[in-house]
Amino acid sequence: MSTRKSRERQATLIDATIEVLVESGLTAATTRAVTQRAGVGTGLLNHYFRWPELRAAAWQALFEEVAKDQFEQEQTAQIVMERYFREAFVEAARPYWRLWIEATELAASDKPMRNALKSIQARMQDGLARVLSDGCESGSWRLPDPEASALRLGALYDGLAGLLISGISPVSPDSAEKHLRKAFALECGAEQ
Protein backbone atom coordinates (compact mmCIF):
# COMPACT_ATOMS: atom_id res chain seq x y z
CA MET A 1 0.00 0.00 0.00
CA SER A 2 1.32 3.44 -0.87
CA THR A 3 2.39 5.88 1.81
CA ARG A 4 -0.09 8.43 0.43
CA LYS A 5 -2.96 5.95 0.72
CA SER A 6 -1.86 5.08 4.24
CA ARG A 7 -1.81 8.77 5.26
CA GLU A 8 -5.25 9.26 3.70
CA ARG A 9 -6.70 6.38 5.70
CA GLN A 10 -5.14 7.68 8.92
CA ALA A 11 -6.55 11.14 8.20
CA THR A 12 -9.98 9.61 7.55
CA LEU A 13 -9.83 7.83 10.90
CA ILE A 14 -8.75 10.98 12.72
CA ASP A 15 -11.50 13.04 11.05
CA ALA A 16 -14.12 10.43 11.94
CA THR A 17 -12.84 10.34 15.51
CA ILE A 18 -13.07 14.13 15.77
CA GLU A 19 -16.69 13.99 14.67
CA VAL A 20 -17.49 11.27 17.19
CA LEU A 21 -15.70 13.14 19.99
CA VAL A 22 -17.62 16.34 19.33
CA GLU A 23 -20.91 14.46 19.27
CA SER A 24 -20.31 12.01 22.13
CA GLY A 25 -17.44 13.28 24.25
CA LEU A 26 -14.18 11.55 25.09
CA THR A 27 -15.53 9.08 27.60
CA ALA A 28 -18.52 7.96 25.54
CA ALA A 29 -16.69 7.70 22.20
CA THR A 30 -16.07 4.16 20.98
CA THR A 31 -14.02 2.52 18.29
CA ARG A 32 -17.26 1.09 16.87
CA ALA A 33 -18.70 4.60 16.41
CA VAL A 34 -15.47 5.71 14.73
CA THR A 35 -15.25 2.77 12.34
CA GLN A 36 -18.93 3.17 11.42
CA ARG A 37 -18.41 6.89 10.79
CA ALA A 38 -15.27 6.21 8.73
CA GLY A 39 -16.86 3.31 6.86
CA VAL A 40 -14.04 0.91 7.73
CA GLY A 41 -13.61 -2.21 9.79
CA THR A 42 -12.10 -2.43 13.24
CA GLY A 43 -9.11 -4.26 11.79
CA LEU A 44 -8.13 -1.24 9.72
CA LEU A 45 -8.40 1.06 12.72
CA ASN A 46 -6.25 -1.32 14.76
CA HIS A 47 -3.75 -1.54 11.92
CA TYR A 48 -3.01 2.17 12.16
CA PHE A 49 -3.78 3.10 15.77
CA ARG A 50 -4.31 1.90 19.27
CA TRP A 51 -7.49 3.50 20.62
CA PRO A 52 -5.79 5.75 23.23
CA GLU A 53 -3.41 7.13 20.58
CA LEU A 54 -6.18 7.72 18.03
CA ARG A 55 -8.45 9.38 20.59
CA ALA A 56 -5.61 11.65 21.78
CA ALA A 57 -4.50 12.47 18.22
CA ALA A 58 -8.04 13.43 17.22
CA TRP A 59 -8.54 15.51 20.37
CA GLN A 60 -5.23 17.27 19.76
CA ALA A 61 -6.02 17.95 16.09
CA LEU A 62 -9.38 19.42 17.07
CA PHE A 63 -7.89 21.71 19.71
CA GLU A 64 -5.02 22.75 17.44
CA GLU A 65 -7.70 24.20 15.17
CA VAL A 66 -9.40 25.86 18.15
CA ALA A 67 -6.10 27.45 19.25
CA LYS A 68 -5.40 28.61 15.71
CA ASP A 69 -8.87 30.09 15.42
CA GLN A 70 -8.67 31.82 18.80
CA PHE A 71 -5.17 33.22 18.81
CA GLU A 72 -3.51 33.01 15.40
CA GLN A 73 -5.64 35.43 13.43
CA GLU A 74 -4.26 38.56 11.80
CA GLN A 75 -6.29 40.88 14.01
CA THR A 76 -5.52 43.44 16.69
CA ALA A 77 -5.19 42.29 20.27
CA GLN A 78 -8.38 44.18 21.16
CA ILE A 79 -10.38 42.34 18.52
CA VAL A 80 -8.96 38.96 19.54
CA MET A 81 -9.72 39.57 23.23
CA GLU A 82 -13.24 40.85 22.51
CA ARG A 83 -13.92 37.69 20.53
CA TYR A 84 -12.35 35.58 23.32
CA PHE A 85 -14.80 37.08 25.83
CA ARG A 86 -17.85 37.13 23.55
CA GLU A 87 -17.50 33.53 22.34
CA ALA A 88 -16.12 31.88 25.48
CA PHE A 89 -19.44 30.69 26.85
CA VAL A 90 -21.76 30.51 23.85
CA GLU A 91 -23.82 27.36 23.44
CA ALA A 92 -21.78 26.26 20.42
CA ALA A 93 -18.70 26.03 22.66
CA ARG A 94 -20.31 23.53 25.05
CA PRO A 95 -18.98 20.36 23.31
CA TYR A 96 -15.47 21.82 23.46
CA TRP A 97 -15.74 22.59 27.19
CA ARG A 98 -16.85 19.01 27.79
CA LEU A 99 -13.98 17.62 25.72
CA TRP A 100 -11.47 19.82 27.56
CA ILE A 101 -12.76 18.80 30.99
CA GLU A 102 -12.86 15.12 30.05
CA ALA A 103 -9.31 15.36 28.69
CA THR A 104 -8.05 16.83 31.97
CA GLU A 105 -9.67 13.98 33.89
CA LEU A 106 -8.46 11.29 31.46
CA ALA A 107 -4.90 12.67 31.41
CA ALA A 108 -4.30 11.40 34.94
CA SER A 109 -4.34 7.80 33.73
CA ASP A 110 -3.88 8.03 29.95
CA LYS A 111 -0.39 8.96 28.73
CA PRO A 112 -1.32 9.81 25.12
CA MET A 113 -4.07 12.13 26.38
CA ARG A 114 -1.72 13.66 28.96
CA ASN A 115 0.79 14.44 26.19
CA ALA A 116 -1.91 15.90 23.92
CA LEU A 117 -3.34 18.00 26.74
CA LYS A 118 0.09 19.25 27.76
CA SER A 119 0.85 20.32 24.20
CA ILE A 120 -2.47 22.06 23.61
CA GLN A 121 -2.56 23.67 27.03
CA ALA A 122 0.87 25.19 26.34
CA ARG A 123 -0.27 26.39 22.92
CA MET A 124 -3.42 27.99 24.35
CA GLN A 125 -1.47 29.58 27.20
CA ASP A 126 1.18 30.90 24.82
CA GLY A 127 -1.45 32.21 22.42
CA LEU A 128 -3.32 34.10 25.11
CA ALA A 129 -0.08 35.45 26.61
CA ARG A 130 1.04 36.63 23.16
CA VAL A 131 -2.26 38.48 22.60
CA LEU A 132 -2.04 40.05 26.04
CA SER A 133 1.56 41.11 25.36
CA ASP A 134 0.57 42.55 21.99
CA GLY A 135 -2.12 44.60 23.70
CA CYS A 136 0.44 45.94 26.16
CA GLU A 137 2.82 46.86 23.33
CA SER A 138 0.07 48.68 21.42
CA GLY A 139 -1.00 50.55 24.56
CA SER A 140 -4.45 48.97 24.61
CA TRP A 141 -3.98 47.82 28.22
CA ARG A 142 -1.31 47.47 30.86
CA LEU A 143 -0.37 44.22 32.50
CA PRO A 144 2.67 43.74 34.71
CA ASP A 145 3.06 40.09 33.63
CA PRO A 146 1.03 39.00 30.56
CA GLU A 147 2.04 35.33 30.99
CA ALA A 148 0.78 35.24 34.57
CA SER A 149 -2.41 37.04 33.53
CA ALA A 150 -2.93 34.47 30.76
CA LEU A 151 -2.57 31.64 33.27
CA ARG A 152 -5.12 33.17 35.65
CA LEU A 153 -7.60 34.05 32.88
CA GLY A 154 -7.27 30.58 31.35
CA ALA A 155 -7.85 28.94 34.73
CA LEU A 156 -10.94 31.07 35.34
CA TYR A 157 -12.23 30.25 31.85
CA ASP A 158 -11.80 26.52 32.54
CA GLY A 159 -13.44 26.77 35.95
CA LEU A 160 -16.43 28.73 34.68
CA ALA A 161 -16.88 26.28 31.80
CA GLY A 162 -16.81 23.43 34.34
CA LEU A 163 -19.52 25.12 36.39
CA LEU A 164 -21.66 25.63 33.31
CA ILE A 165 -21.25 22.01 32.20
CA SER A 166 -22.03 20.62 35.65
CA GLY A 167 -25.17 22.66 36.13
CA ILE A 168 -24.45 22.79 39.88
CA SER A 169 -24.01 26.55 39.95
CA PRO A 170 -26.34 29.43 39.22
CA VAL A 171 -23.70 30.76 36.80
CA SER A 172 -25.20 31.49 33.38
CA PRO A 173 -23.24 31.94 30.16
CA ASP A 174 -23.81 35.69 30.36
CA SER A 175 -22.62 35.93 33.96
CA ALA A 176 -19.61 33.71 33.16
CA GLU A 177 -18.63 36.13 30.39
CA LYS A 178 -19.02 39.06 32.81
CA HIS A 179 -16.78 37.30 35.36
CA LEU A 180 -14.10 36.72 32.72
CA ARG A 181 -14.27 40.33 31.56
CA LYS A 182 -14.10 41.55 35.17
CA ALA A 183 -11.05 39.38 35.85
CA PHE A 184 -9.33 40.88 32.82
CA ALA A 185 -10.18 44.41 33.98
CA LEU A 186 -8.74 43.60 37.40
CA GLU A 187 -5.59 42.17 35.78
CA CYS A 188 -5.23 45.50 33.97
CA GLY A 189 -5.67 47.40 37.22
CA ALA A 190 -8.98 48.85 36.09
CA GLU A 191 -12.41 48.40 37.60
CA GLN A 192 -15.19 47.47 35.19
N, C-alpha and C positions, 0 to 999 in steps of 0.2 A: 504494500500500500504506500502511496506517495506521502511525503511529509506534508504537502499542502492539504491533501485529503484528511490526514490525521489531525492537522490543526483545525480544519473546518469542523470536524466531528467534535473535537474538544470544545470549540467555540459554541457549537450548537448545544452541547450539554451544559455549558456554563450559562448560556442565555436562558435555557429552559429552567435551570435551577434558580436563576434570578427571578423569573416569573413566579415560580412556585413559592419562593421565599417571601416575595411581596404579598402574595395572596394568603399564604398560610402561616408565615412566621418561621423562625429557625427551628423551634422545638417540634412543630407539627409537620414540617416538611418531610417527605419520604422519598426514597429512591424510586419507588413505584410511581409516584406523582411526576417525578422528573422524567423517567423513561417514557411514560405515557405522553407527556407534553412534548418531548423531543422526538417521539415516534421511533424509538429504538428499544432494543431488548436490554435487560439487566446485564447480560454478558458484555455488551459493548461499553456500558458505563463502567463496569468493573475492570475492563481492559485498560481504560484510560485513567481512572481515578478510584481512590478509596473514598467512601462517603464523607468522612471528616474533611479531607482535602478539597473535594469538590464543593462542599457546602461553604467552607471558608473562602475558597477562591471566588465563588459567586458573590458572597457577601462583600468581599473586598472590592471586586469589580464594580458592584453597585455603589458602594460608598466612595470609590474613587471618582465616579461621575458626580455624586452629590458634592464632594469637596471641590471639584473643578467648577461645578455650577455655582457654588456659594462664593468661592474666594478667588477664582482665576479668570474673572471677567475683566475686560478692558473698560472699567468704570471707575469713577472717583470713589474714594474711601467712604464719603458720605452716602453715596448711592448704594454701595455694597452693604453698609451697616443698616441703612433704612430697610433694605430688602431682607436682611438677616432678621431684624426685629419683626417686620410685617409678616413674613412667611414662616417664622419659627413654629408657630402653634396652630397653623391652619389645618383643617380636617385632612387635606391631602397628604400632610406630613405624618399622620398617625401610623401608617405601616412602617415608616422609617424609624420612628421612635421605638416601636415595638421591636424591630430588628436590632436596634442599637442596644436596648436593654437586655434582650435575650443574649446577644453576643457577649455582653459584659458578664452575665451569669455563666454562660457556657465556657468562657475563657478560663475559668478557674480549673476546669478538668479536661479541656480540649486544646492541645498544643497548636494545631493549625489555626483554630479560631483565636487563640491568644496572640499568635503572630500577626494575623490579619488585623485584629483590633488594635494592637500596638502600632502597626504601620499607619492605619487610618487615623487613629487618635492623634498621632504625631502630625500627620498631614493637616488635619482639621485645626489643631492647636497652632501650627505654624502659619496656616492661612489666615486665621483670625488675628494672630499677633502681627502679621505683615500688614493687614488692613488697618489695624489700630496704629501701627507705626507710621503708615502712609498718611493717616489723618493727622497725626502729630506733626509730621514734616510739612504738610500743607497748611497747618494752622487751624484746622477744623476743630480740633480739641486738644487738650493737654492731658497727658498721662505720664506719671513718673516712671512706670515700668510696663510698657505695652504687653510683654510676654506674661507677666503676672496677672494683668487685667484679663488677658485672653483665657488664662487658666480659670480664673474665678467666674468669668462670664460663661465659659463652656460648662463648668460644673453646675452653675445655676440652671442653664438651659437643660442639661440632662436631668437634673432633679425635678424641675417643673414638668418636663415631658413625662417623667415617671409618675408624678402625681396625677397628671391628666389621664394617663393610660390606666392607672389603678382604679380611678374613680373613688378613692377613699378621702379625697379632699374637696372642699368647696371651690377650689381653683378652677376657673374657666379659662378657655383659650385667650379671651380678651384680657383677663386679669394676669395671666401668665406673661403675656406680651408686655403689659404695664410694669410688672416686676422686673423683667429683663431690661427694659428701657431705664427704669429707675436705677438699677444696679450700674448701668453704664454711666448715667449722669453722676452717680456717687463716685465712680472710678475717676471721672473727669474733674471731680471737686465741685460739681455744680448740683444744685437742688433742682428737681424737675417736678 
